[in-house]
Amino acid sequence: MDSEIKRLTVLNLFFHQNWLQKRAYHPGRFLPIMLSNLKFVILGAGGRGQMFSEWLATECGPGSVVAVAEPDPIRRALVADAHGIPAAHCFESWQELLAQPKMADILINATQDQHHIASATQAMEAGYHMLLEKPMAVSLADCETINEVRKRTGRIVSVCHSLRYHAAYTEVRNIIQSGVLGEVVSYDQLEAVEHIHMSHSFVRGNWGNESASTFMLLAKSCHDIDILMDMVGSEVTSVSSYGRLSYFREENKPEGAPKFCVEGCPVSADCPYDAAKLYLTDSGWARYTGLNRLPRQQAIDALRVSNYGKCVFQSDNDVVDHQVVSLEFSSGATATFTMTAFTPTGGRFIRVHGTTGYLEAKIDERKITYHEFWRANKKTEIELPNAKGAHGGADAEVMKILIRAVELNDPSLVRTDTETSLRTHTVVFRAEESRRTGKTIELNQSVVAR
């Protein structure tokens, strides 16, 4: 099996290099050499769905996606145009697509969180292998159901915990497992959400209100708990958590601030969250809302009624803007995870405290430093090369490995299947239980990422 994987990898690399050379000789001409003959359908053509559509068009060629389901006609058309999908295979809802006979090998499930349980189970029952966006589902019972259906149907399912595939985390994992740090005693991880990202996605956006989506730790940080457990590599025995919505609340609105920013806010010049600054300029955020495709006056009119035009202190958001999780492991190790909106830039930062060494890593900057106590604090610095694509190239690795797993019919290649994701999701749900009750939660059955 290993030799077969190596052979496929070499062939794929050769084909990809050959294709790039052909493109260089024919500027503007798209001459793909197919990396895979598999076909795909996409449920949900928002930011994530569009990203996977573009990756497939580049790596597997236009036409590799044969159907799309998306309620927004413009987003649906973007995928259809990229892959030449006929109108008969473009659907307004995922329910319509899944009502059709099976059309492809792999289904990319980028629906909203609350639709995962129904869309995922129906897709597996229909015969699709699947890439399932995190979180698996918005209740632990639904996560368990998805795992049960996956086992019963025998489908290959990759839950998109991209951090498992990130080069910087892979390097940190290798360093820990090499033994140079000794036994891990404590592990700390910070997810810097970044203040504008928080306002866009978790105040004004689809994930700001728990009843419409889910709680913040699950929506944003379930893959942080997943990678943390993977790094420590021991059983979680207890968890506690604290956090709240502190800042993006009505009592913090500036005096005289209107409900919608474009109605004339007296502090707009100084407010970093002013909707006109974010969505009527080339800041990049307008692209995520579709406002960049509208004439300026139409975009202004849209901001008078859209959630993206609301004052961030007068929205219907209720998810936390900062949270800390503390974990205890059967090995005796402890870990903390902090999620906070209040950072100037986004990214992840970790510290690993071992019995014989210490490590720091700036994951998004791809920089790692570690010290070895028994070698006079010898310092080693590693800077990994940049990688293109979402999550530092990790999303591309997720897709490549899923494709390989389906081609070889080898589900063991997938690093986060539903069984693994269920274990780490369980800890996320227990952490939220602790935050709400103020109690430390002892896990009845120890949970470990494998």
NUKE-358624 format. One record per residue (C-alpha): residue number from 1; x, y, z. Coordinates in Angstrom, 1 decimal. Layout:
<pts>
PT/seq/xx/yy/zz
PT/NUM/X/Y/Z
...
</pts>
This chain:
<pts>
PT/seq/xx/yy/zz
PT/1/0.0/0.0/0.0
PT/2/2.8/2.4/0.9
PT/3/4.5/1.8/-2.5
PT/4/1.3/2.4/-4.3
PT/5/0.7/5.7/-2.4
PT/6/4.3/6.8/-3.3
PT/7/3.8/5.9/-6.9
PT/8/0.6/7.9/-7.1
PT/9/2.2/10.9/-5.4
PT/10/5.2/10.9/-7.9
PT/11/2.8/10.6/-10.8
PT/12/0.6/13.4/-9.5
PT/13/3.7/15.6/-9.0
PT/14/4.9/14.9/-12.5
PT/15/1.5/15.6/-14.1
PT/16/1.1/18.8/-12.1
PT/17/4.6/20.1/-13.1
PT/18/3.9/19.1/-16.8
PT/19/0.6/21.0/-16.7
PT/20/2.3/24.1/-15.2
PT/21/4.9/24.0/-18.0
PT/22/2.1/23.8/-20.6
PT/23/0.4/26.8/-19.0
PT/24/3.6/28.7/-19.1
PT/25/3.9/28.2/-22.9
PT/26/0.3/29.2/-23.5
PT/27/-0.5/32.3/-21.4
PT/28/-4.1/32.5/-20.5
PT/29/-4.9/29.0/-21.8
PT/30/-6.1/26.4/-19.3
PT/31/-4.7/23.0/-20.1
PT/32/-5.3/20.8/-17.0
PT/33/-3.7/17.4/-16.6
PT/34/-6.2/15.6/-14.4
PT/35/-4.8/14.6/-11.0
PT/36/-7.9/12.5/-10.4
PT/37/-10.8/11.1/-12.4
PT/38/-13.1/11.4/-9.3
PT/39/-16.1/13.6/-9.6
PT/40/-17.4/16.0/-6.9
PT/41/-20.6/17.8/-5.9
PT/42/-20.7/20.8/-3.6
PT/43/-23.4/21.6/-1.0
PT/44/-23.0/25.3/-0.1
PT/45/-21.1/27.7/-2.2
PT/46/-20.1/30.3/0.4
PT/47/-16.5/31.1/1.2
PT/48/-15.5/27.5/1.9
PT/49/-17.5/26.0/-0.9
PT/50/-16.0/28.6/-3.4
PT/51/-12.5/27.9/-2.1
PT/52/-12.8/24.1/-2.7
PT/53/-14.4/24.8/-6.1
PT/54/-11.5/26.9/-7.1
PT/55/-9.0/24.3/-5.8
PT/56/-10.6/21.5/-7.8
PT/57/-10.8/23.6/-10.9
PT/58/-7.0/24.3/-10.6
PT/59/-5.8/20.8/-9.5
PT/60/-8.3/18.4/-11.1
PT/61/-9.6/20.6/-13.9
PT/62/-12.8/22.4/-14.8
PT/63/-15.6/19.8/-14.9
PT/64/-14.4/17.9/-11.8
PT/65/-17.4/19.4/-10.0
PT/66/-20.6/18.2/-11.7
PT/67/-23.3/19.6/-9.5
PT/68/-23.8/22.4/-7.0
PT/69/-26.5/23.4/-4.4
PT/70/-26.5/27.0/-3.2
PT/71/-29.5/29.3/-2.5
PT/72/-27.6/32.5/-3.6
PT/73/-27.8/32.6/-7.4
PT/74/-24.6/34.6/-7.8
PT/75/-22.5/32.2/-5.7
PT/76/-24.2/29.2/-7.4
PT/77/-23.3/30.7/-10.8
PT/78/-19.6/31.1/-9.9
PT/79/-19.2/27.4/-9.3
PT/80/-21.3/26.5/-12.3
PT/81/-19.2/28.8/-14.6
PT/82/-15.9/27.5/-13.2
PT/83/-16.9/23.9/-14.0
PT/84/-19.3/24.2/-16.9
PT/85/-22.1/22.7/-14.8
PT/86/-25.4/22.6/-16.8
PT/87/-28.5/24.3/-15.3
PT/88/-30.1/20.9/-14.7
PT/89/-27.3/20.2/-12.1
PT/90/-27.6/23.5/-10.3
PT/91/-29.9/23.5/-7.3
PT/92/-31.2/26.1/-4.9
PT/93/-31.0/23.7/-1.9
PT/94/-29.0/20.7/-0.8
PT/95/-32.2/18.8/-0.4
PT/96/-32.9/19.1/-4.1
PT/97/-29.5/17.8/-5.0
PT/98/-29.6/14.9/-2.7
PT/99/-33.1/13.9/-4.1
PT/100/-31.3/13.2/-7.4
PT/101/-29.6/9.8/-8.2
PT/102/-26.0/9.8/-7.1
PT/103/-24.0/12.1/-9.4
PT/104/-20.4/11.9/-8.2
PT/105/-17.9/10.1/-6.0
PT/106/-17.2/12.7/-3.3
PT/107/-19.6/15.3/-1.8
PT/108/-18.2/18.5/-0.3
PT/109/-20.5/19.5/2.6
PT/110/-20.1/23.2/3.2
PT/111/-23.7/23.8/4.4
PT/112/-24.5/25.8/7.5
PT/113/-23.7/24.1/10.8
PT/114/-27.3/23.3/11.6
PT/115/-27.8/21.5/8.3
PT/116/-24.9/19.1/8.8
PT/117/-26.8/16.3/10.5
PT/118/-29.5/15.9/7.8
PT/119/-27.3/16.6/4.8
PT/120/-24.4/14.4/6.0
PT/121/-26.5/11.4/6.8
PT/122/-28.5/11.7/3.6
PT/123/-25.3/12.0/1.5
PT/124/-23.8/8.9/3.0
PT/125/-27.0/6.9/2.6
PT/126/-27.0/8.0/-1.1
PT/127/-23.5/6.6/-1.6
PT/128/-21.3/9.6/-1.4
PT/129/-17.9/9.7/0.2
PT/130/-17.6/13.1/1.9
PT/131/-15.6/16.1/3.1
PT/132/-17.6/17.4/6.0
PT/133/-16.9/20.9/7.2
PT/134/-16.3/21.4/10.9
PT/135/-18.2/21.2/13.2
PT/136/-19.7/17.8/12.6
PT/137/-23.0/18.9/13.9
PT/138/-24.4/21.2/16.6
PT/139/-25.3/18.6/19.2
PT/140/-23.3/15.7/20.5
PT/141/-26.2/13.3/19.8
PT/142/-26.1/14.4/16.1
PT/143/-22.3/13.9/16.0
PT/144/-22.8/10.4/17.3
PT/145/-25.5/9.7/14.7
PT/146/-23.2/10.9/11.8
PT/147/-20.5/8.6/13.1
PT/148/-22.9/5.6/13.3
PT/149/-24.2/6.2/9.8
PT/150/-20.6/6.4/8.5
PT/151/-19.7/3.1/10.1
PT/152/-22.8/1.4/8.8
PT/153/-22.5/2.7/5.3
PT/154/-18.8/2.2/5.0
PT/155/-18.3/5.6/3.5
PT/156/-14.9/7.5/3.6
PT/157/-15.5/10.7/5.5
PT/158/-13.0/13.4/6.3
PT/159/-14.1/16.0/8.9
PT/160/-12.3/19.2/7.9
PT/161/-10.0/19.8/10.9
PT/162/-7.5/21.5/8.7
PT/163/-4.9/22.1/11.5
PT/164/-4.1/18.4/11.5
PT/165/-2.7/18.9/8.0
PT/166/-0.8/22.2/8.6
PT/167/2.9/22.0/8.0
PT/168/3.8/23.9/11.2
PT/169/1.7/21.6/13.4
PT/170/3.2/18.6/11.7
PT/171/6.7/19.9/12.5
PT/172/5.7/20.6/16.2
PT/173/4.2/17.0/16.4
PT/174/7.5/15.6/15.0
PT/175/9.5/17.6/17.6
PT/176/7.4/16.4/20.5
PT/177/7.5/12.8/19.3
PT/178/11.3/12.9/18.9
PT/179/11.6/13.2/22.6
PT/180/13.8/16.3/22.7
PT/181/11.3/18.1/24.9
PT/182/10.9/15.1/27.2
PT/183/7.4/14.4/28.6
PT/184/4.9/17.2/27.9
PT/185/3.9/18.8/31.2
PT/186/1.8/21.7/30.0
PT/187/0.6/23.0/26.7
PT/188/-0.9/26.4/25.9
PT/189/-2.6/27.5/22.7
PT/190/-4.0/30.9/21.8
PT/191/-6.4/31.4/18.9
PT/192/-6.3/35.1/18.0
PT/193/-9.5/35.6/16.2
PT/194/-8.7/39.2/15.3
PT/195/-11.1/42.0/16.1
PT/196/-12.4/42.7/12.6
PT/197/-12.9/39.0/11.8
PT/198/-14.9/38.7/15.1
PT/199/-17.1/41.5/14.1
PT/200/-17.7/40.2/10.6
PT/201/-18.3/36.5/11.3
PT/202/-19.3/36.3/14.9
PT/203/-21.2/39.5/15.5
PT/204/-22.7/40.5/12.2
PT/205/-22.3/37.2/10.3
PT/206/-23.7/33.8/10.1
PT/207/-22.1/32.6/13.4
PT/208/-23.0/35.5/15.7
PT/209/-26.2/34.1/17.1
PT/210/-26.2/30.7/18.7
PT/211/-29.9/29.9/17.9
PT/212/-29.1/30.4/14.2
PT/213/-25.7/28.5/14.3
PT/214/-24.1/27.2/17.4
PT/215/-21.9/28.2/20.3
PT/216/-18.6/29.9/19.6
PT/217/-16.2/27.2/20.9
PT/218/-17.8/24.6/18.6
PT/219/-18.2/26.9/15.5
PT/220/-14.8/28.5/15.6
PT/221/-12.5/26.5/17.8
PT/222/-13.4/22.8/17.7
PT/223/-10.4/22.1/15.6
PT/224/-8.2/23.9/18.1
PT/225/-9.3/21.5/20.8
PT/226/-8.8/18.7/18.3
PT/227/-5.2/19.7/17.5
PT/228/-4.4/20.4/21.1
PT/229/-5.5/16.9/22.1
PT/230/-3.5/15.4/19.2
PT/231/-0.4/17.3/20.3
PT/232/-0.5/16.2/23.9
PT/233/-1.5/12.7/22.9
PT/234/-2.9/11.6/26.3
PT/235/-6.4/11.0/27.6
PT/236/-8.5/13.9/28.7
PT/237/-9.9/13.3/32.2
PT/238/-11.5/16.6/33.1
PT/239/-12.3/20.0/31.6
PT/240/-13.3/23.5/32.9
PT/241/-14.0/26.7/31.0
PT/242/-14.8/30.3/31.5
PT/243/-15.9/33.0/29.0
PT/244/-18.6/35.5/28.1
PT/245/-19.7/38.2/25.6
PT/246/-18.0/41.2/27.2
PT/247/-17.7/43.9/24.6
PT/248/-20.0/43.6/21.6
PT/249/-23.1/44.6/23.7
PT/250/-25.6/47.4/23.4
PT/251/-24.4/49.1/26.7
PT/252/-21.0/49.7/25.0
PT/253/-22.4/51.5/21.9
PT/254/-21.1/55.1/21.4
PT/255/-23.5/57.9/22.3
PT/256/-25.6/58.7/19.4
PT/257/-24.7/55.7/17.3
PT/258/-27.5/54.7/14.9
PT/259/-28.7/51.1/14.4
PT/260/-27.0/51.1/10.9
PT/261/-23.6/52.6/10.4
PT/262/-24.5/54.3/7.1
PT/263/-27.2/56.3/8.8
PT/264/-24.5/58.7/10.0
PT/265/-22.6/57.6/13.1
PT/266/-20.8/60.4/15.1
PT/267/-17.8/58.2/15.7
PT/268/-17.5/56.5/12.3
PT/269/-14.1/58.1/11.6
PT/270/-12.5/56.4/14.6
PT/271/-14.6/53.2/14.8
PT/272/-12.7/50.2/13.4
PT/273/-16.0/48.4/12.9
PT/274/-17.6/51.0/10.7
PT/275/-19.5/49.2/8.0
PT/276/-18.6/51.7/5.3
PT/277/-14.9/51.2/6.0
PT/278/-15.2/47.4/5.8
PT/279/-17.7/46.9/3.0
PT/280/-17.5/49.9/0.7
PT/281/-13.7/49.8/0.2
PT/282/-11.2/47.4/-1.1
PT/283/-10.5/46.1/2.4
PT/284/-11.3/42.6/1.2
PT/285/-14.3/42.0/3.6
PT/286/-16.8/43.2/0.9
PT/287/-15.9/40.0/-1.1
PT/288/-17.3/37.8/1.6
PT/289/-20.7/39.5/1.6
PT/290/-21.1/39.9/-2.2
PT/291/-21.3/43.7/-1.8
PT/292/-18.2/44.1/-4.0
PT/293/-20.3/42.9/-7.0
PT/294/-22.8/45.8/-6.5
PT/295/-22.7/49.4/-7.7
PT/296/-21.7/51.7/-4.8
PT/297/-25.2/53.1/-4.3
PT/298/-26.8/49.7/-4.2
PT/299/-24.2/48.5/-1.8
PT/300/-24.9/51.5/0.5
PT/301/-28.7/50.7/0.2
PT/302/-27.9/47.1/1.2
PT/303/-26.0/48.2/4.3
PT/304/-29.1/50.1/5.4
PT/305/-31.0/46.8/5.9
PT/306/-28.3/44.1/6.0
PT/307/-26.8/42.6/9.2
PT/308/-23.5/43.6/7.8
PT/309/-24.5/47.2/8.0
PT/310/-25.6/47.0/11.7
PT/311/-23.7/48.7/14.5
PT/312/-21.7/45.9/16.2
PT/313/-23.0/47.0/19.5
PT/314/-26.7/46.8/18.3
PT/315/-26.7/43.4/16.6
PT/316/-28.5/40.2/17.6
PT/317/-25.2/38.4/18.4
PT/318/-25.0/36.4/21.6
PT/319/-21.9/34.2/21.3
PT/320/-18.9/34.8/23.5
PT/321/-16.1/37.1/22.4
PT/322/-13.5/35.5/24.7
PT/323/-13.1/32.1/26.3
PT/324/-10.5/29.9/28.1
PT/325/-10.6/26.1/28.4
PT/326/-8.5/24.2/30.9
PT/327/-7.8/20.5/30.4
PT/328/-6.3/17.7/32.5
PT/329/-4.9/14.6/31.0
PT/330/-4.4/11.1/32.3
PT/331/-0.6/11.5/31.9
PT/332/-0.7/14.3/34.4
PT/333/-0.2/17.0/31.8
PT/334/-2.4/20.1/31.7
PT/335/-3.3/22.4/28.8
PT/336/-5.1/25.7/28.3
PT/337/-6.8/27.0/25.2
PT/338/-7.7/30.7/24.9
PT/339/-9.9/32.1/22.1
PT/340/-10.2/35.9/22.0
PT/341/-11.4/38.5/19.6
PT/342/-9.2/41.2/20.9
PT/343/-6.0/40.9/18.8
PT/344/-4.7/43.1/16.0
PT/345/-4.1/40.2/13.7
PT/346/-5.3/36.6/13.5
PT/347/-3.4/33.4/14.0
PT/348/-2.4/30.7/16.4
PT/349/0.4/30.6/18.9
PT/350/1.5/27.7/21.1
PT/351/3.8/27.0/24.0
PT/352/4.9/23.5/24.9
PT/353/6.5/22.9/28.3
PT/354/8.4/19.6/28.5
PT/355/10.5/18.0/31.2
PT/356/13.7/18.5/29.1
PT/357/12.7/21.3/26.7
PT/358/10.5/24.2/25.8
PT/359/8.9/25.1/22.5
PT/360/7.2/28.2/21.1
PT/361/5.5/28.4/17.7
PT/362/3.8/31.0/15.6
PT/363/1.7/28.7/13.5
PT/364/0.5/31.2/10.9
PT/365/4.0/32.7/10.6
PT/366/5.3/29.2/10.3
PT/367/8.1/29.9/12.9
PT/368/9.1/27.4/15.6
PT/369/11.7/27.8/18.3
PT/370/12.7/25.3/20.9
PT/371/15.2/25.0/23.7
PT/372/16.9/21.8/25.1
PT/373/17.6/22.1/28.8
PT/374/20.2/19.3/29.0
PT/375/22.2/20.8/26.2
PT/376/22.9/24.2/27.9
PT/377/19.5/25.5/26.6
PT/378/20.5/25.0/23.0
PT/379/18.2/27.0/20.9
PT/380/16.9/25.8/17.5
PT/381/14.9/28.0/15.2
PT/382/12.9/26.7/12.3
PT/383/11.1/28.7/9.7
PT/384/9.0/26.7/7.3
PT/385/8.5/27.8/3.7
PT/386/5.2/29.6/2.8
PT/387/2.4/27.6/1.3
PT/388/-0.4/28.9/-0.9
PT/389/-4.1/28.4/-0.1
PT/390/-6.5/28.5/2.9
PT/391/-5.2/27.6/6.3
PT/392/-1.6/27.9/5.2
PT/393/-2.0/25.2/2.5
PT/394/-3.6/22.7/4.9
PT/395/-7.0/22.7/3.1
PT/396/-5.2/21.5/0.0
PT/397/-3.7/18.7/1.9
PT/398/-7.1/17.7/3.3
PT/399/-8.4/17.4/-0.2
PT/400/-5.4/15.5/-1.6
PT/401/-5.5/12.9/1.2
PT/402/-9.2/12.4/0.9
PT/403/-8.9/11.9/-2.9
PT/404/-6.1/9.4/-2.3
PT/405/-8.1/7.6/0.3
PT/406/-11.1/7.2/-2.0
PT/407/-9.0/6.2/-5.0
PT/408/-7.2/3.5/-2.9
PT/409/-10.3/2.7/-0.9
PT/410/-8.2/3.2/2.2
PT/411/-10.1/5.2/4.9
PT/412/-7.1/4.9/7.3
PT/413/-5.4/7.7/5.3
PT/414/-7.9/10.2/6.6
PT/415/-6.5/11.8/9.7
PT/416/-9.8/13.0/11.2
PT/417/-12.6/10.6/10.4
PT/418/-15.9/10.8/12.2
PT/419/-14.7/8.6/15.0
PT/420/-11.7/10.8/15.8
PT/421/-13.7/14.0/15.4
PT/422/-16.4/12.6/17.7
PT/423/-13.9/12.1/20.5
PT/424/-12.5/15.7/20.3
PT/425/-16.0/17.2/19.7
PT/426/-17.1/15.5/23.0
PT/427/-14.5/17.5/24.9
PT/428/-15.7/20.7/23.2
PT/429/-19.3/20.0/24.3
PT/430/-18.1/19.2/27.9
PT/431/-16.1/22.4/28.0
PT/432/-19.2/24.4/27.0
PT/433/-21.1/22.6/29.7
PT/434/-18.5/23.7/32.2
PT/435/-18.7/27.4/31.0
PT/436/-22.5/27.4/31.4
PT/437/-22.6/25.7/34.8
PT/438/-19.4/27.0/36.4
PT/439/-18.4/23.4/37.2
PT/440/-15.4/21.3/36.4
PT/441/-16.6/18.4/34.2
PT/442/-15.2/14.9/34.8
PT/443/-15.3/12.8/31.7
PT/444/-17.1/9.6/32.3
PT/445/-15.1/7.9/29.6
PT/446/-11.7/9.3/29.0
PT/447/-11.4/10.9/25.6
PT/448/-8.2/10.9/23.5
PT/449/-7.5/11.9/19.9
PT/450/-6.2/9.0/17.9
</pts>
